[in-house]
Every structure is written in structure tokens, then in C-alpha cells.
Amino acid sequence: MKRVHFIAIGGSAMHNLAIALHQQGFDVTGSDDEIFEPSRTRLHNLGLLPARMGWDPQSITNDLDAVILGMHARADNPELQRAKELGIPVFSYPAYFYEQTKDKTRVVIGGSHGKTTITSMIVHVLRAAGVDFDYLVGAQLEGFDCMVRLGAKSSIAVIEGDEYLASTLQPVPKFHLYKPDIALVSGIAWDHINVFTTFQSYVDQFGIFMDLIEPGGKLIYCAEDFVVAGLADLRKGRGDVAQVSYGVPPHVIRDGITVLLTTHGEIPLKVFGNHNLMNMEGARHVCHQLGIGDGEFYSAIGSFTGAAKRLEKLAEHGDKIVFKDFAHSPSKLKATVDAVREQFPGRKLIACMELHTFSSLSENFLDQYAGCMDAADRALVFYDPHAVQLKRLPPVPVERIQSAFQRDDLTVLTDPIALMGAVRKDTGGGGILLMMSSGNFGGVDLVALAEAFIA
């Protein structure tokens, strides 16, 4: 039995990897200074929740095979220092996942947007096809109890390749550590400006990712994104990596349902929007490389309902619908608003997004949001002043947000109660409410808000 200790076990990917190793028979321990839901309950139910919060160097002992370090842990963490003193191997979670899958065919999905959905689509199809595979996905999927799996007999690993940094000891993008056999890049739009202070420095990380494809590998990329296409074009001279491009597949929208037009017939979908259709095409090409034919792919993808928090329907009654979505960056925001507008062209669209991330609340990034909510009939932006303080950023004037979005009628809110009232204004004739955030709108109960909207 292998013994592994997690420093900062409560993180989204960290606690899923801890559960996966526990299910594989590893002796897993961990520590953290705070653990939130759902990580807390999931770890508790398996006996993996630390007995107390905080760091204890005495928990690092010579019989550990490895220590896995989360991004949340700092360089001066006492447990990390103890592990170094004892000479115990220390890994970031992506580096450890690579070690466990280095003899398998690794599929790594990268991109500023769409990577969770594409990874989820591939996982959905492979499961329907009865394929044994490992995976690492960033969102909860229906029918899966853990979003990381490592199997002893599987020969394929499907990985969502995040471009944020791996750990304090490995301050490089996570997707640089997986060394893909099959790499997909969905799109590039500047993000994580606290780390990549210029657009070019951010783009460069995706070029490095492409260069790390193993000899004999495949690069699958979205040709609709000119930045991605430009990076791929620069690498066409590499003869040991084949390239496959994709775009929006043929489709129609009938009565609010998107239907794929394929050589295998018409395929009604449970998801919609050009961004999702492109995601689907990327997933199809990956699955083709893994031996899944188009007929089998289309048969499975018709039942795909989406990843958690990606255009997730909260409520519907009559001509009113409420969706929530993870969109927060400019490219994600525009793609989501445009998708709902195209799917429901005759209905009033109220779009509300939260400025929550470091990038979105930064003065030198706000102008990236210009025109992102133009397709909405009413546009609202919420931000929590407390979140601004926690990120040690200066206050954001309302006028500055309105000018950044280039929309004079934009409503800017900072109070959750006022937000509840604002989204219900002038909706007596029905409409679509779209709530978009990587946060929680200052603690608003979105289910209650949705019920109030459709009442």
C-alpha cells in the first residue's frame, strides 16, 4: 500500500485526486487551513477530512511515498519544509497525475474557454462506448461521483489542461506538465492577468503547450479562433505531429432545440450555442483519434446535458426560463449571451454577470468586456465590494464599469438584495434570465431567485 499526503487537500482538483487514490487502495492523509463545501463533506464521508484545520509538520513522516502540494500552499508551509528535510518526493497534482499516466495515451484539452465542456463531452462518449479510461475534469458530471479517476488497467487518460500555475514549487501552467499525445486547443482569450501580465505572455503558454506534444502525436485546434490558428500554423513544419482543425458543424434550430445535420441523420441536442457546437466538433475529432466512429459518437452525444454550471437550467415555467452559467471572462460572457439570444430570438433576455475574479476586477483589464453583453435586452453587472477588498484591489467606480462595457443603460449593483429585485423588473411578459459568475453573487440563493423570477 502506498502512502500519500496532500498539503491543501481541500482544493477542487486536490480533493478529487485524494478520493481517486483512496479508491485505488492508497493510504491517503491530508491537511488544510480551511476546507469548504462540497470538498468538506465528500472528504468526511470517506474518512479523509483532517481532524483539525492547520498545518502539522509531525504528519510528514519517513514512510510517505509522496507529498502532493496544492497551489493554495505557500513556499514556507511547515509541512512542505519538513518533507524537503526528509527527502520525500514532492509533486504538484498535475505532475503526480502525469507520473500515474505516463505510460498511457494522454489526451489534454486546453483553451481559455470550453475545455471543461469538451473534456466532459469526451468522457461522456467514452463511457457510453464502454471504454476503460482515466480522467481529470474540473466540473461535476452527472453520473460520476468523482471527477478524477486512475485505473490500473486503463490505457487512456483524458485531462482538462488548466493554464493556471501548478504550485509554489512548480510555477508553470498545469497543462505544461502533462506532455500530451493528443492535444486540443479550443480558443485563446487573455486571462489570469495577475500571472500573465501581457496578452502575448499568456498566448506564449499555449505555444509551449503545443510544442510539448509527444512525437507522433496530434494537435486538434479550433480554426475559428485566429490566435489559435496562428499558433498552429507556426508549427506546421513539425513533421512528427499531425494537425486537425475544426469549426461550427452544420445545424438548425427548431422550436428552441438545436439539431445537428450529419451524414448519420439529424441529431437533436440538449445543449446549444455555437461555442458548444464547436466544442462538440473538437470532442468528435478527439474521439475519432481514440477509435470512436462518428455513428457511435453522435449516438452518445445526443444525451449530453452539459457540465455543471454551464448553461444549467435552474427553472422553467411557461415562457420564462432561468439559466446559470460559469461565464465570467469576456470571451465566455459574450459566447454565452450570444448563444441564448440565438436560441430564443423572440424572448426578452435579461443577462446578469458578476465581476469576481482578480482579472475582471482589475482596472487595466475591464476594457476587455466592451460589447460582451450587447445581445441582451437588459444587462446587469454585480460585484461584491468585500471581494474587491480581499483581492487588495482599489474600488471600482460604477461609471468605469459602464464605460468598459460600452453600454450606457448597464445597471451596476453591489447589494445582493437589490440584485434580487433588479432581475425581476419588467418581466411580466416573460423572458429569459441568465445568471453568469464564477462566484456566488454575494451569497444570493440562485434557486430562490429563479423561483421568484418565474413566479
N, C-alpha and C positions, 0 to 999 in steps of 0.2 A: 504493500500500500504506500502510495506517495503522499507526503505531507506538504501542503502549500498554505502559505499565509498571505492574506490580502491586506495591504495597507490602503485605507479608504475603500472599504468593501461596499459602502452604500451607494456608489455611483450606478447609473443605469446599466452600462455595459459590464461594470465590475461585478455587481451582484448577480447578474445573469451568468457570467463566466464562472463565478463561485458555485452557483447552483449546478451548472453543467458538469463541473469537475466532481462535485459531491455525488451527482447521479452516476458518474463513471466509477465511483468507488474510492475517490481520493479522500484523505483526511484533510478537511478544509477548516481553517480558522481565519479570523479577520478582526479588524479594528476600524474605528472611525470616530471623528469628534461630533458628528451629527448624522442621523440617517432618517430620511423622510419616506413617506408612503409613495408607491407601493413596495419599495425595497424593504422597509422595516418588517411588514407583515410576512412577506414572502421568505425572508431570511429566518424570521422567528418560527414559522411553521416547519422549517426543516432543521431547526436546532443550530442555525448558523449565525444568529444575531449575537453580537458581542454582549457579554454580561454587563458591561458598563461602557459608557462613551469615554473617549480619550485614547491616548497613546501609552503603551506599556512596553518598554524595551525588554522586559523579562519574558514577554511572549515570543521573542525571537530566540530560538534555541538551535543547537547544532544539528538536530535531527530533521530540520526542514530541508526539503529538496529544492524549494524555490520560494522567493518572495515576489509577489506581483504588486506593482506600485501604481496607484491611481493618479490622475492628473491633479486631483484635489490636494494631494500630499506635497508638502514643501521640501526643499533640499535639506533643511535642518531637522526633519522629522526624526525623533529619537529612535523609533523602530528601524527606520532606514539606516541610521548611523550604526546601530547595533548589528544589522545584517551585514554591513560593509566590514565591520570589525571581525566578524566570524567567517567572512569569505563565502557567505551564502549567495548563490546566483540571484540577481535582482532583474526582473523583467517588467516592462510596461505591458498592459494587457494585449495590445496588438502584437508585440514581439513574442509574447508567450503563445498567442494563438497561432502565429506563424510556425513556431517550433513544433506545435502539435499537428500541423497540417503540411509541413514542408515536403512530405513525400506524396501529397495528393495534388489533384488538379485544382488550382486555386482560381476562382472567379472573383474579381474585385470590381465593385461598382463605385465609381467616383463621379463627382459633379457637385456644383453649388446647390443644385435643386434636382429633385427626382430620384436621388439614389436610394432612399428608403423604400419608395414605391416600387422601383424597378427590382430591387433585391427581393421585396415581398412578392412581386409577381413571379419571379423565377422560383422562389421557394414554394409558392402555391402550385405551380405547374409540375415541378419535380415531385412534390408529394403526391399529386393526383396520378402521376405516372408510375408511382411505386419505386422511385429511385432512392437509394440509401445515400445520404449526403450530410455533411456538416454545414453549419451556418452561423452567421453572426449578423443580426439585424437590429436596427436602432429603435424599432417600434413594436408594440404588441400586435400580434396577428391572431385572428380568430382561429381557434382550434389548436393553438400552440401554448403550452404552459410556460415555456422558457424560450427566450429569444437568442440563446446560444446553445449549440449542440456540438459535441465532439464524440464521434463514434469510432470504435476500434476497427470496424470492417469497411467503413465508407472510403471511397476513392475520390470524392469531390467535396470541395469546401466553397460555399457561396458567402461572400463577405461584403458588407456595406463599408466602403472605404472613406471614412471621415478625414477631412483635410486639416482638422484642428490638431494641436500638438499632443504627443503621446504621453509624456511625463516630464517631470523636472529633470530626470537623468537623460531622457531622450527627447529634447525639444525640437522634434521634427514632426511633420504631418504623419498621422497614423497610417495613411494609405501608402506611405513610402516604405513601410516595414513588411508588407505582405508579399511582395515580389510575384505579381500575378502571371498566370499562364494565359488567362483571358481577362482583358481589362476593358471596361466600358466607361466612357466619359459622356455624361448627359448634357452638360452645359456649364458655363463659367460666368459668374457674376460676383463682383467683389464682395467679400465678407471677411469677418474676423479682423477688422482693421486695427485692433489692439496688438495683433501679432504681425500681420502683413500690412504695413503702413502705406503701401502704394498698390495700385491695381496691378502693375507689372510684377511686383514681388509675389503677389497672390497667383497670377497666371503662371509664373515660373514653376510653382509647385506641381501643377498639372503636367507641365512638360517633363519634369523629373519623373513623375509617376509613369508617364508613357515610356520613358527611357528604361524603366525598371522591369518592363515586361520580359519574361524569360525567353530565351532563344526558341524559335519555333512557335511562339505564342500568337495571339490575335488581339488586335485593337479594334473595338467596336465603338463608333462615335456618332453623335448627332450632327448631321451635316447642316441642320437649320441654324446652328449656333456658329457664327463666323469666327469667333475666337477659338473654339474647339477645332473647327475645320482647319484653321490656320496652323495650329499646333500639329495636327495630324499630317498636314501637307509637308511640313518641315521634316517629318520623319519617314516620308515615303521612300527615301533612299536606303532605309534599313531593310535589307532583303530577308532577314530571318523572322520578321513579324508581318503577318498579313493584316490588311485593313478592311473593315466593313463599315459602310456608312448607312444611316437610316434617317427617315423624316416622318411626316404625318401620313399614315396609311389612308386609303380610300374609305369613306364612311358617309353616313347620312344621319340626320337627327329626325326621329319621328315621335311625335307626342311626348317629348321630354325624354326619350330614350335614344342613346347613341348606338348605331348599328354598324359594325364593321362589314365592308364589302370585300369578300375574299374568294379565292378560287375554290374554297371548300364551302361556299354558301354564305349567307348572311348570318352574322354572329351578334345578337343583342348583348349589350354590356351593362354592367351595374355601376360602372364609373363613366365619367365624361370629361370633356375638355381636351383641347389639342395637346396640352402638356402630358396628360395621361395617355393619349393615343401614341405620342412619341415614346413615352416610357414603355408602352406595350410593345412597340416595334423593336426597341432595344432589347427587351426581355426575350422577344421571339428569336432574335439573332443569337443571343447567348444560349438559349435552349437548343437551337439548331446545332451549335458547336458541341453541345453535350449529348447529342444523339436523339433529341426530341423532334419529331417531324411536325410540320405545320398543322396537320389534321389533329394530332394529339394536343398540340399547344392550344389551338382555338377551342377545342372541346373543353379544356380546363379553364381557360381564361375567362370564359363567359360567366363563370360563377365567382370571379374575384370581386370582392366588395370594397377593397381598398385597405390601406394600412391605417392604424389608429390615428385619429385626429387629422386625417387627410380627407377633406370634403365629407366629413362624417355627418349624417343626418341626425339631428337631435329631436326634431319634432315635425309633424306634418298634419295639417287639418284643412280640408277644403282647398282654397287657393293660397294658403300660407305654408311656407317651409322654412325651417331654421337649420343652417349648416354651421359646423365649426371646422376650422382648418388651422394647421400649424404655420401657415404662411406668415412670415414676418420680414424677410428681406425683400428688397424692391422687385426682383425678378419673380419670386414666388407669389408675392402680393398681386402683381399685375396678371400673372398666368391664372391665378385662382379667380380673381374678379372677372376677367375676360371669359373664362370657362363657364361661369354661372350665367353671365349675360347672354352668351351664345346658346346655352341650353334652354333658357327660359326668356326668350326675346320679348314677350309681351307683358311681362310682370315687372312691378316696381322692385328695384334692387337696392336694399339698404346694406352697405358694407361698412363694417367697423373693424379696425385693426388696432393692436396695442404696440406702441414703441416700448420694447422691453429689453432687447439685447444691448450690449455695450456699443456695437456699431450703430444701431438705429437711434440711439440717444446722443450720438456724438455730432457736434456742430459741423465738422468737415465731411460728414457722410450724408447728412439729411437731404441734400440736393439730389441724391441718387433716386429719391422717391418721386421725382417730377412725373406727373401723368399716370402714376400707377393705379389710381382709383377713378380714372375718368369714365370708365364704363358703368359706374354705379350712379343711380339716380340721387341717392343721398350718401355722403361719405362722412364717417366719424373716425377720429383718432383719439385713443385714450393712452395716457401714460400715468404711472404712479410716481408722485414726487419722491416717495420713500425709496423706490428702485433707483432713481437718479442719485440720491444721496449714498446709497450702498455702493454704487459704482464710482463714487467720488467724481462725478461729473457736474458741471455747472447747470443751473436751472435752464429749462428750455422755454423761451417765450412763445406764447400762442401764435403771435404774428410770424415768428420764424418758421413754425411748422406749416402754417398756411402758405407761406411763400415757397417753401421747399416742395410741397405737393402741387403747387401752381393751381390751386383751386380756392377761389375767394369764398365759396359757400361751405368750405370744410368746417365741420364742428369739432372743436378740440375740447376734451374733457379730462379732468383729473380726479373726479369723485365717483366711486362705484355706484352710489345711489343715483346720482344724476345720469349716469350711463344707462341704468335700468329704464329710466323714464324717456331718455332720448331715443332709444332704439324703437320705442313703441309709438313715437309721434307720427301722426298722419298715416296710419296703416290700416284704417278701417276698410279700405278697398282690397286688402290682401297684398301679398308681396313675398319676397324672399329676403331673409335676414342672414347675412354671412358674417360670422364672428371669427376673426383671424388673430392668432397670437401664439408665441412660444411660452407665454406666461399664463396668468390667470385673471387678468383684468382687475387687479386689486382685491382678489378674493371673491369675485362675483360667482354665484351659483348659476352656471350656464344652463343647467336643466330647468331650474325655476324660471330663468329669463326666457327660455324658449317656450315654456308653457304659458307664460304671461303674454308673449308675443302672439301666439296663435289663439289665445282665448277670445 
